[in-house]
Amino acid sequence: MAVKSENRANTPRRWPLRVAMLLLLLAAGGFIYWTTQCPCERVPGFVLFGEQAPEPVSDWRFANDVPLCQIQIAAGWRPHAINLNCMATDAGELFLSCSVCETKYWAGEVEFNERGRLRLNGVVYPVTLNRVADPETKDRAWDARVEKLQRFGGAPYNPTPAQDAPRPDHWWTFSVQSRPSA
């Protein structure tokens, strides 16, 4: 009998430790899932995993066959990955689309010649990103966006624009250039 009451006496003291260990395991599992599976919908991710592109890309038109691109940039000390629209022009130039971009965390982290990674269909490409300021280039990118969204648009956060939709002032675009693997 003394053993039973001694075990009962220890149980309340062990309970917080067991709960803490369970919470730690759940947090670690969640972190592992987040870092390997996201970006998910509108939740940013960490590192983009996947097959590494064997060589730099000069013609990105194949990106128009994928609904969304995923990019990874450096955000201070850590990687930051998101889903967003990307679109290629008929000439094979690749651009990223960013509506109301001044409110987006990732866009504020992209500086001139920002090194990043882009994932399409599980393949990861080393890239360099630059915000586009030239109105003619922005118009080319906008036209490519409108054309691509005729096929892949329609979601609440990604509506299909009219074919003649004007480019809004709050819309930013970033050019994407492939670079060799480091």
HELIX and SHEET records of a PDB file:
HELIX    1   1 ALA A    2  GLN A   37  1                                  36    
HELIX    2   2 ARG A   61  ASP A   65  5                                   5    
HELIX    3   3 CYS A  101  THR A  103  5                                   3    
HELIX    4   4 TYR A  105  GLU A  109  1                                   5    
HELIX    5   5 PRO A  135  PHE A  152  1                                  18    
SHEET    1   A 5 GLU A  51  GLN A  52  0                                        
SHEET    2   A 5 VAL A 123  ARG A 131  1                                        
SHEET    3   A 5 GLU A 114  LEU A 120 -1                                        
SHEET    4   A 5 CYS A  69  ALA A  75 -1                                        
SHEET    5   A 5 ARG A  78  LEU A  84 -1                                        
SHEET    1   B 5 GLU A  51  GLN A  52  0                                        
SHEET    2   B 5 VAL A 123  ARG A 131  1                                        
SHEET    3   B 5 TRP A 172  SER A 178 -1                                        
SHEET    4   B 5 LEU A  94  CYS A  98 -1                                        
SHEET    5   B 5 CYS A  86  ALA A  88 -1                                        
END                                                                             
